[in-house]
Amino acid sequence: MRSCIVCEKSPTSGRKYRRRGMEKKKGGAGSKVVGKCFRMVLPNLQRIKITLNGTVQRALVCTSCIQANKVTRAA
């Protein structure tokens, strides 16, 4: 499974609920769940060149680790 080499962020699963009806706080009778769909939340992985243990190699790193400078990019 594809995951970040730094923080080990990987795909997570969840559900997407489909609702019908107006909410009670907006003046309706309440919203009802009429469907549930399985979905995957994928991390934003980028294949970049990094220096790891003195060697240059390509690795999958998530964008949050790149922005936080948790890896040193190779020139």
Gaussian input, Z-matrix of N, CA and C with variables (Angstrom, degrees):
# hf/3-21g

backbone

0 1
 N
 C     1     B1
 C     2     B2     1     A1
 N     3     B3     2     A2     1     D1
 C     4     B4     3     A3     2     D2
 C     5     B5     4     A4     3     D3
 N     6     B6     5     A5     4     D4
 C     7     B7     6     A6     5     D5
 C     8     B8     7     A7     6     D6
 N     9     B9     8     A8     7     D7
 C    10    B10     9     A9     8     D8
 C    11    B11    10    A10     9     D9
 N    12    B12    11    A11    10    D10
 C    13    B13    12    A12    11    D11
 C    14    B14    13    A13    12    D12
 N    15    B15    14    A14    13    D13
 C    16    B16    15    A15    14    D14
 C    17    B17    16    A16    15    D15
 N    18    B18    17    A17    16    D16
 C    19    B19    18    A18    17    D17
 C    20    B20    19    A19    18    D18
 N    21    B21    20    A20    19    D19
 C    22    B22    21    A21    20    D20
 C    23    B23    22    A22    21    D21
 N    24    B24    23    A23    22    D22
 C    25    B25    24    A24    23    D23
 C    26    B26    25    A25    24    D24
 N    27    B27    26    A26    25    D25
 C    28    B28    27    A27    26    D26
 C    29    B29    28    A28    27    D27
 N    30    B30    29    A29    28    D28
 C    31    B31    30    A30    29    D29
 C    32    B32    31    A31    30    D30
 N    33    B33    32    A32    31    D31
 C    34    B34    33    A33    32    D32
 C    35    B35    34    A34    33    D33
 N    36    B36    35    A35    34    D34
 C    37    B37    36    A36    35    D35
 C    38    B38    37    A37    36    D36
 N    39    B39    38    A38    37    D37
 C    40    B40    39    A39    38    D38
 C    41    B41    40    A40    39    D39
 N    42    B42    41    A41    40    D40
 C    43    B43    42    A42    41    D41
 C    44    B44    43    A43    42    D42
 N    45    B45    44    A44    43    D43
 C    46    B46    45    A45    44    D44
 C    47    B47    46    A46    45    D45
 N    48    B48    47    A47    46    D46
 C    49    B49    48    A48    47    D47
 C    50    B50    49    A49    48    D48
 N    51    B51    50    A50    49    D49
 C    52    B52    51    A51    50    D50
 C    53    B53    52    A52    51    D51
 N    54    B54    53    A53    52    D52
 C    55    B55    54    A54    53    D53
 C    56    B56    55    A55    54    D54
 N    57    B57    56    A56    55    D55
 C    58    B58    57    A57    56    D56
 C    59    B59    58    A58    57    D57
 N    60    B60    59    A59    58    D58
 C    61    B61    60    A60    59    D59
 C    62    B62    61    A61    60    D60
 N    63    B63    62    A62    61    D61
 C    64    B64    63    A63    62    D62
 C    65    B65    64    A64    63    D63
 N    66    B66    65    A65    64    D64
 C    67    B67    66    A66    65    D65
 C    68    B68    67    A67    66    D66
 N    69    B69    68    A68    67    D67
 C    70    B70    69    A69    68    D68
 C    71    B71    70    A70    69    D69
 N    72    B72    71    A71    70    D70
 C    73    B73    72    A72    71    D71
 C    74    B74    73    A73    72    D72
 N    75    B75    74    A74    73    D73
 C    76    B76    75    A75    74    D74
 C    77    B77    76    A76    75    D75
 N    78    B78    77    A77    76    D76
 C    79    B79    78    A78    77    D77
 C    80    B80    79    A79    78    D78
 N    81    B81    80    A80    79    D79
 C    82    B82    81    A81    80    D80
 C    83    B83    82    A82    81    D81
 N    84    B84    83    A83    82    D82
 C    85    B85    84    A84    83    D83
 C    86    B86    85    A85    84    D84
 N    87    B87    86    A86    85    D85
 C    88    B88    87    A87    86    D86
 C    89    B89    88    A88    87    D87
 N    90    B90    89    A89    88    D88
 C    91    B91    90    A90    89    D89
 C    92    B92    91    A91    90    D90
 N    93    B93    92    A92    91    D91
 C    94    B94    93    A93    92    D92
 C    95    B95    94    A94    93    D93
 N    96    B96    95    A95    94    D94
 C    97    B97    96    A96    95    D95
 C    98    B98    97    A97    96    D96
 N    99    B99    98    A98    97    D97
 C   100   B100    99    A99    98    D98
 C   101   B101   100   A100    99    D99
 N   102   B102   101   A101   100   D100
 C   103   B103   102   A102   101   D101
 C   104   B104   103   A103   102   D102
 N   105   B105   104   A104   103   D103
 C   106   B106   105   A105   104   D104
 C   107   B107   106   A106   105   D105
 N   108   B108   107   A107   106   D106
 C   109   B109   108   A108   107   D107
 C   110   B110   109   A109   108   D108
 N   111   B111   110   A110   109   D109
 C   112   B112   111   A111   110   D110
 C   113   B113   112   A112   111   D111
 N   114   B114   113   A113   112   D112
 C   115   B115   114   A114   113   D113
 C   116   B116   115   A115   114   D114
 N   117   B117   116   A116   115   D115
 C   118   B118   117   A117   116   D116
 C   119   B119   118   A118   117   D117
 N   120   B120   119   A119   118   D118
 C   121   B121   120   A120   119   D119
 C   122   B122   121   A121   120   D120
 N   123   B123   122   A122   121   D121
 C   124   B124   123   A123   122   D122
 C   125   B125   124   A124   123   D123
 N   126   B126   125   A125   124   D124
 C   127   B127   126   A126   125   D125
 C   128   B128   127   A127   126   D126
 N   129   B129   128   A128   127   D127
 C   130   B130   129   A129   128   D128
 C   131   B131   130   A130   129   D129
 N   132   B132   131   A131   130   D130
 C   133   B133   132   A132   131   D131
 C   134   B134   133   A133   132   D132
 N   135   B135   134   A134   133   D133
 C   136   B136   135   A135   134   D134
 C   137   B137   136   A136   135   D135
 N   138   B138   137   A137   136   D136
 C   139   B139   138   A138   137   D137
 C   140   B140   139   A139   138   D138
 N   141   B141   140   A140   139   D139
 C   142   B142   141   A141   140   D140
 C   143   B143   142   A142   141   D141
 N   144   B144   143   A143   142   D142
 C   145   B145   144   A144   143   D143
 C   146   B146   145   A145   144   D144
 N   147   B147   146   A146   145   D145
 C   148   B148   147   A147   146   D146
 C   149   B149   148   A148   147   D147
 N   150   B150   149   A149   148   D148
 C   151   B151   150   A150   149   D149
 C   152   B152   151   A151   150   D150
 N   153   B153   152   A152   151   D151
 C   154   B154   153   A153   152   D152
 C   155   B155   154   A154   153   D153
 N   156   B156   155   A155   154   D154
 C   157   B157   156   A156   155   D155
 C   158   B158   157   A157   156   D156
 N   159   B159   158   A158   157   D157
 C   160   B160   159   A159   158   D158
 C   161   B161   160   A160   159   D159
 N   162   B162   161   A161   160   D160
 C   163   B163   162   A162   161   D161
 C   164   B164   163   A163   162   D162
 N   165   B165   164   A164   163   D163
 C   166   B166   165   A165   164   D164
 C   167   B167   166   A166   165   D165
 N   168   B168   167   A167   166   D166
 C   169   B169   168   A168   167   D167
 C   170   B170   169   A169   168   D168
 N   171   B171   170   A170   169   D169
 C   172   B172   171   A171   170   D170
 C   173   B173   172   A172   171   D171
 N   174   B174   173   A173   172   D172
 C   175   B175   174   A174   173   D173
 C   176   B176   175   A175   174   D174
 N   177   B177   176   A176   175   D175
 C   178   B178   177   A177   176   D176
 C   179   B179   178   A178   177   D177
 N   180   B180   179   A179   178   D178
 C   181   B181   180   A180   179   D179
 C   182   B182   181   A181   180   D180
 N   183   B183   182   A182   181   D181
 C   184   B184   183   A183   182   D182
 C   185   B185   184   A184   183   D183
 N   186   B186   185   A185   184   D184
 C   187   B187   186   A186   185   D185
 C   188   B188   187   A187   186   D186
 N   189   B189   188   A188   187   D187
 C   190   B190   189   A189   188   D188
 C   191   B191   190   A190   189   D189
 N   192   B192   191   A191   190   D190
 C   193   B193   192   A192   191   D191
 C   194   B194   193   A193   192   D192
 N   195   B195   194   A194   193   D193
 C   196   B196   195   A195   194   D194
 C   197   B197   196   A196   195   D195
 N   198   B198   197   A197   196   D196
 C   199   B199   198   A198   197   D197
 C   200   B200   199   A199   198   D198
 N   201   B201   200   A200   199   D199
 C   202   B202   201   A201   200   D200
 C   203   B203   202   A202   201   D201
 N   204   B204   203   A203   202   D202
 C   205   B205   204   A204   203   D203
 C   206   B206   205   A205   204   D204
 N   207   B207   206   A206   205   D205
 C   208   B208   207   A207   206   D206
 C   209   B209   208   A208   207   D207
 N   210   B210   209   A209   208   D208
 C   211   B211   210   A210   209   D209
 C   212   B212   211   A211   210   D210
 N   213   B213   212   A212   211   D211
 C   214   B214   213   A213   212   D212
 C   215   B215   214   A214   213   D213
 N   216   B216   215   A215   214   D214
 C   217   B217   216   A216   215   D215
 C   218   B218   217   A217   216   D216
 N   219   B219   218   A218   217   D217
 C   220   B220   219   A219   218   D218
 C   221   B221   220   A220   219   D219
 N   222   B222   221   A221   220   D220
 C   223   B223   222   A222   221   D221
 C   224   B224   223   A223   222   D222

   B1=1.4473
   B2=1.5241
   B3=1.3080
   B4=1.4593
   B5=1.5241
   B6=1.3229
   B7=1.4540
   B8=1.5183
   B9=1.3198
   B10=1.4657
   B11=1.5204
   B12=1.3375
   B13=1.4551
   B14=1.5277
   B15=1.3375
   B16=1.4612
   B17=1.5268
   B18=1.3228
   B19=1.4682
   B20=1.5237
   B21=1.3340
   B22=1.4604
   B23=1.5289
   B24=1.3180
   B25=1.4632
   B26=1.5197
   B27=1.3233
   B28=1.4534
   B29=1.5262
   B30=1.3317
   B31=1.4573
   B32=1.5251
   B33=1.3311
   B34=1.4563
   B35=1.5198
   B36=1.3109
   B37=1.4535
   B38=1.5215
   B39=1.3065
   B40=1.4507
   B41=1.5130
   B42=1.3239
   B43=1.4545
   B44=1.5163
   B45=1.3179
   B46=1.4466
   B47=1.5162
   B48=1.3262
   B49=1.4644
   B50=1.5227
   B51=1.3222
   B52=1.4604
   B53=1.5149
   B54=1.3328
   B55=1.4649
   B56=1.5173
   B57=1.3280
   B58=1.4556
   B59=1.5150
   B60=1.3102
   B61=1.4574
   B62=1.5192
   B63=1.3134
   B64=1.4530
   B65=1.5358
   B66=1.3190
   B67=1.4594
   B68=1.5228
   B69=1.3254
   B70=1.4653
   B71=1.5147
   B72=1.3261
   B73=1.4593
   B74=1.5282
   B75=1.3431
   B76=1.4688
   B77=1.5159
   B78=1.3580
   B79=1.4540
   B80=1.5017
   B81=1.3137
   B82=1.4536
   B83=1.5210
   B84=1.3115
   B85=1.4612
   B86=1.5262
   B87=1.3057
   B88=1.4618
   B89=1.5097
   B90=1.3225
   B91=1.4612
   B92=1.5235
   B93=1.3206
   B94=1.4587
   B95=1.5211
   B96=1.3250
   B97=1.4526
   B98=1.5227
   B99=1.3446
   B100=1.4565
   B101=1.5251
   B102=1.3258
   B103=1.4584
   B104=1.5074
   B105=1.3312
   B106=1.4581
   B107=1.5177
   B108=1.3127
   B109=1.4572
   B110=1.5207
   B111=1.3125
   B112=1.4543
   B113=1.5168
   B114=1.3437
   B115=1.4542
   B116=1.5117
   B117=1.3226
   B118=1.4573
   B119=1.5267
   B120=1.3271
   B121=1.4533
   B122=1.5155
   B123=1.3378
   B124=1.4532
   B125=1.5230
   B126=1.3381
   B127=1.4593
   B128=1.5258
   B129=1.3225
   B130=1.4610
   B131=1.5224
   B132=1.3314
   B133=1.4551
   B134=1.5188
   B135=1.3361
   B136=1.4556
   B137=1.5242
   B138=1.3303
   B139=1.4627
   B140=1.5285
   B141=1.3489
   B142=1.4623
   B143=1.5272
   B144=1.3459
   B145=1.4558
   B146=1.5220
   B147=1.3180
   B148=1.4605
   B149=1.5211
   B150=1.3412
   B151=1.4561
   B152=1.5190
   B153=1.3252
   B154=1.4601
   B155=1.5228
   B156=1.3217
   B157=1.4693
   B158=1.5239
   B159=1.3235
   B160=1.4618
   B161=1.5152
   B162=1.3203
   B163=1.4559
   B164=1.5235
   B165=1.3244
   B166=1.4561
   B167=1.5129
   B168=1.3328
   B169=1.4600
   B170=1.5190
   B171=1.3242
   B172=1.4610
   B173=1.5191
   B174=1.3338
   B175=1.4603
   B176=1.5132
   B177=1.3186
   B178=1.4564
   B179=1.5239
   B180=1.3285
   B181=1.4610
   B182=1.5145
   B183=1.3505
   B184=1.4611
   B185=1.5280
   B186=1.3129
   B187=1.4630
   B188=1.5254
   B189=1.3293
   B190=1.4591
   B191=1.5249
   B192=1.3292
   B193=1.4652
   B194=1.5255
   B195=1.3309
   B196=1.4614
   B197=1.5237
   B198=1.3336
   B199=1.4639
   B200=1.5187
   B201=1.3403
   B202=1.4676
   B203=1.5282
   B204=1.3495
   B205=1.4629
   B206=1.5350
   B207=1.3210
   B208=1.4514
   B209=1.5229
   B210=1.3462
   B211=1.4554
   B212=1.5222
   B213=1.3199
   B214=1.4546
   B215=1.5160
   B216=1.3228
   B217=1.4573
   B218=1.5178
   B219=1.3156
   B220=1.4636
   B221=1.5188
   B222=1.3163
   B223=1.4596
   B224=1.5083
   A1=108.74
   A2=116.95
   A3=121.79
   A4=109.75
   A5=116.14
   A6=120.57
   A7=108.98
   A8=115.87
   A9=122.65
   A10=108.81
   A11=116.48
   A12=120.58
   A13=111.42
   A14=118.35
   A15=122.15
   A16=111.31
   A17=116.83
   A18=120.79
   A19=112.69
   A20=117.26
   A21=123.51
   A22=112.99
   A23=115.72
   A24=120.56
   A25=108.38
   A26=117.01
   A27=122.11
   A28=109.39
   A29=118.11
   A30=120.14
   A31=112.05
   A32=115.92
   A33=121.42
   A34=108.60
   A35=115.90
   A36=120.33
   A37=109.98
   A38=114.82
   A39=120.31
   A40=110.13
   A41=115.53
   A42=121.25
   A43=109.77
   A44=115.01
   A45=122.45
   A46=106.46
   A47=117.03
   A48=121.53
   A49=110.26
   A50=115.73
   A51=122.28
   A52=106.90
   A53=115.82
   A54=120.51
   A55=110.88
   A56=114.68
   A57=121.48
   A58=108.33
   A59=117.67
   A60=122.38
   A61=112.41
   A62=115.10
   A63=121.04
   A64=109.82
   A65=115.67
   A66=120.48
   A67=111.05
   A68=115.92
   A69=120.67
   A70=111.78
   A71=117.42
   A72=119.57
   A73=112.38
   A74=116.68
   A75=120.44
   A76=111.84
   A77=117.57
   A78=120.81
   A79=115.38
   A80=117.78
   A81=120.63
   A82=112.26
   A83=114.64
   A84=120.81
   A85=111.97
   A86=117.18
   A87=120.77
   A88=111.43
   A89=116.51
   A90=119.88
   A91=109.73
   A92=115.57
   A93=121.88
   A94=109.22
   A95=117.09
   A96=122.16
   A97=107.70
   A98=115.48
   A99=119.41
   A100=111.95
   A101=117.58
   A102=119.46
   A103=111.03
   A104=115.79
   A105=122.20
   A106=108.21
   A107=117.09
   A108=122.21
   A109=108.77
   A110=115.23
   A111=121.28
   A112=108.99
   A113=117.24
   A114=120.16
   A115=109.81
   A116=115.22
   A117=122.58
   A118=108.32
   A119=115.85
   A120=122.00
   A121=106.61
   A122=116.51
   A123=121.76
   A124=110.47
   A125=118.75
   A126=120.58
   A127=110.58
   A128=116.50
   A129=121.75
   A130=108.35
   A131=116.07
   A132=121.80
   A133=110.10
   A134=115.75
   A135=122.41
   A136=108.29
   A137=116.57
   A138=121.55
   A139=107.01
   A140=116.20
   A141=120.85
   A142=109.42
   A143=115.16
   A144=121.03
   A145=108.48
   A146=116.57
   A147=121.73
   A148=108.96
   A149=115.03
   A150=119.70
   A151=107.91
   A152=115.89
   A153=122.35
   A154=108.32
   A155=116.43
   A156=123.45
   A157=111.97
   A158=116.58
   A159=121.14
   A160=115.20
   A161=118.88
   A162=121.65
   A163=109.39
   A164=114.64
   A165=120.69
   A166=108.44
   A167=116.32
   A168=119.79
   A169=109.58
   A170=114.88
   A171=120.41
   A172=108.75
   A173=115.29
   A174=119.18
   A175=109.56
   A176=115.74
   A177=122.04
   A178=108.80
   A179=115.82
   A180=121.84
   A181=107.62
   A182=116.97
   A183=119.80
   A184=109.45
   A185=115.89
   A186=120.89
   A187=112.29
   A188=118.17
   A189=119.01
   A190=111.15
   A191=117.78
   A192=120.97
   A193=111.19
   A194=117.63
   A195=121.01
   A196=109.79
   A197=117.21
   A198=120.60
   A199=112.49
   A200=117.12
   A201=121.11
   A202=112.03
   A203=117.53
   A204=123.96
   A205=111.61
   A206=117.05
   A207=121.19
   A208=112.05
   A209=117.21
   A210=122.38
   A211=108.79
   A212=116.59
   A213=120.80
   A214=107.72
   A215=115.49
   A216=120.68
   A217=110.01
   A218=115.95
   A219=121.41
   A220=109.40
   A221=115.53
   A222=120.26
   A223=112.05
   D1=139.30
   D2=-178.13
   D3=-74.33
   D4=130.95
   D5=178.50
   D6=-150.16
   D7=163.24
   D8=179.52
   D9=-71.56
   D10=138.42
   D11=-178.32
   D12=-75.63
   D13=-20.55
   D14=-176.50
   D15=-91.77
   D16=-58.84
   D17=-173.86
   D18=-102.58
   D19=-1.28
   D20=179.79
   D21=57.07
   D22=34.51
   D23=175.04
   D24=-72.39
   D25=129.91
   D26=-176.03
   D27=-133.99
   D28=171.23
   D29=179.37
   D30=-61.15
   D31=139.44
   D32=177.11
   D33=-119.22
   D34=153.02
   D35=-177.87
   D36=-106.47
   D37=159.47
   D38=178.79
   D39=-167.88
   D40=-169.09
   D41=178.81
   D42=-125.93
   D43=149.46
   D44=174.76
   D45=-114.87
   D46=118.65
   D47=-176.00
   D48=-95.20
   D49=136.60
   D50=175.33
   D51=-105.41
   D52=123.25
   D53=-175.11
   D54=-116.38
   D55=156.01
   D56=-179.62
   D57=-137.86
   D58=141.49
   D59=178.39
   D60=102.59
   D61=155.83
   D62=-180.00
   D63=-81.75
   D64=143.83
   D65=-179.68
   D66=-69.20
   D67=154.69
   D68=-178.93
   D69=-64.28
   D70=-38.94
   D71=-177.60
   D72=-70.70
   D73=-14.23
   D74=175.17
   D75=-97.81
   D76=3.53
   D77=176.64
   D78=103.20
   D79=8.39
   D80=-178.67
   D81=-97.69
   D82=-171.43
   D83=-179.03
   D84=-90.41
   D85=-3.36
   D86=179.76
   D87=114.51
   D88=144.44
   D89=-179.61
   D90=-89.62
   D91=143.25
   D92=-179.11
   D93=-116.39
   D94=145.48
   D95=174.89
   D96=-82.72
   D97=121.72
   D98=-178.43
   D99=-112.36
   D100=-4.86
   D101=178.60
   D102=-167.60
   D103=147.58
   D104=176.24
   D105=-128.44
   D106=128.57
   D107=178.40
   D108=-118.97
   D109=138.68
   D110=174.51
   D111=-77.14
   D112=138.73
   D113=178.17
   D114=-144.50
   D115=159.51
   D116=177.82
   D117=-115.61
   D118=136.87
   D119=175.09
   D120=-105.30
   D121=112.56
   D122=-174.15
   D123=-98.37
   D124=137.85
   D125=175.52
   D126=-73.98
   D127=155.62
   D128=179.90
   D129=-85.67
   D130=89.23
   D131=-177.22
   D132=-94.92
   D133=137.14
   D134=178.08
   D135=-123.37
   D136=139.59
   D137=177.38
   D138=-92.28
   D139=108.17
   D140=-177.68
   D141=-128.38
   D142=162.83
   D143=175.71
   D144=-87.12
   D145=126.60
   D146=178.79
   D147=-130.44
   D148=160.08
   D149=173.00
   D150=-98.03
   D151=120.21
   D152=-178.07
   D153=-129.50
   D154=116.21
   D155=-177.61
   D156=56.99
   D157=37.81
   D158=177.22
   D159=83.51
   D160=-1.21
   D161=179.19
   D162=-116.30
   D163=150.32
   D164=178.27
   D165=-93.34
   D166=128.32
   D167=177.93
   D168=-149.91
   D169=158.38
   D170=176.37
   D171=-87.05
   D172=138.78
   D173=-178.87
   D174=-148.38
   D175=158.10
   D176=175.51
   D177=-88.84
   D178=119.12
   D179=-179.17
   D180=-130.47
   D181=137.01
   D182=178.95
   D183=-75.96
   D184=156.60
   D185=-174.72
   D186=-68.20
   D187=-26.81
   D188=177.95
   D189=-68.39
   D190=-33.68
   D191=176.30
   D192=-73.43
   D193=-33.68
   D194=177.97
   D195=-67.03
   D196=-44.18
   D197=-179.50
   D198=-68.61
   D199=-30.00
   D200=-179.56
   D201=-85.28
   D202=4.11
   D203=179.93
   D204=55.48
   D205=42.86
   D206=176.58
   D207=-84.05
   D208=-10.82
   D209=176.16
   D210=-126.45
   D211=153.54
   D212=175.34
   D213=-103.49
   D214=120.04
   D215=-178.69
   D216=-77.08
   D217=141.99
   D218=177.62
   D219=-81.46
   D220=147.63
   D221=-179.27
   D222=-80.16

